[in-house]
């Protein structure tokens, strides 16, 4: 058995975040954790279009620290 075949058989497979197909999670897969370049670009496009967002809680005015230096 060749080294590349050993690496392929020992590779961990995960579900592609875009399409759900099994994708090899190894150094042999340049698109990991995605299964292909297409799925990687679809995900990148979703971020660029702001389809994914990180929720931010608005700060209350009273909870914002003052910008004045502390008194000594």
C-alpha positions as CSV (number, residue, x, y, z in Angstrom):
1,X,0.0,0.0,0.0
2,X,1.4,3.4,-1.0
3,X,1.7,6.3,1.5
4,X,-1.0,8.3,-0.3
5,X,-3.4,5.4,0.0
6,X,-2.6,5.0,3.7
7,X,-3.3,8.7,4.2
8,X,-6.5,8.5,2.3
9,X,-7.8,5.5,4.2
10,X,-6.8,7.1,7.6
11,X,-8.4,10.5,6.7
12,X,-11.2,11.7,8.9
13,X,-14.4,12.6,7.0
14,X,-16.7,15.4,8.0
15,X,-19.9,16.8,6.4
16,X,-19.3,19.7,4.0
17,X,-20.7,22.8,5.7
18,X,-22.3,23.9,2.3
19,X,-23.7,20.8,0.8
20,X,-23.4,18.1,3.5
21,X,-21.4,15.6,1.3
22,X,-18.5,13.8,3.1
23,X,-15.3,15.7,2.8
24,X,-11.8,14.4,3.7
25,X,-10.5,16.5,6.6
26,X,-6.8,16.1,5.8
27,X,-3.9,18.0,4.3
28,X,-4.6,16.2,1.0
29,X,-7.9,18.2,0.7
30,X,-7.0,21.9,0.0
31,X,-10.6,23.0,0.5
32,X,-11.1,21.4,3.9
33,X,-13.6,21.4,5.6
34,X,-15.4,21.8,2.3
35,X,-15.7,19.1,-0.3
36,X,-14.8,21.3,-3.3
37,X,-13.7,24.7,-4.4
38,X,-17.2,25.5,-5.4
39,X,-18.6,24.9,-1.9
40,X,-15.8,27.0,-0.4
41,X,-16.6,29.9,-2.7
42,X,-20.4,29.6,-2.0
43,X,-19.6,29.9,1.7
44,X,-17.3,32.9,1.1
45,X,-20.0,34.6,-1.0
46,X,-22.5,34.1,1.8
47,X,-20.1,35.9,4.2
48,X,-19.5,38.7,1.7
49,X,-23.2,39.2,1.3
50,X,-23.6,39.3,5.1
51,X,-25.9,36.3,5.1
52,X,-24.0,35.2,8.3
53,X,-23.9,37.6,11.1
54,X,-22.5,37.6,14.6
55,X,-25.1,38.9,17.1
56,X,-24.0,42.0,19.0
57,X,-25.9,43.2,22.1
58,X,-26.3,47.0,22.2
59,X,-24.6,48.5,25.2
60,X,-26.7,50.5,27.7
61,X,-25.6,54.2,28.0
62,X,-25.1,53.7,31.8
63,X,-22.8,50.7,31.3
64,X,-20.3,52.5,29.0
65,X,-17.1,53.4,31.0
66,X,-16.2,57.1,31.0
67,X,-13.1,58.1,29.0
68,X,-11.7,60.3,31.8
69,X,-8.6,59.1,33.4
70,X,-8.9,57.7,36.9
71,X,-8.3,60.1,39.8
72,X,-5.1,59.6,41.8
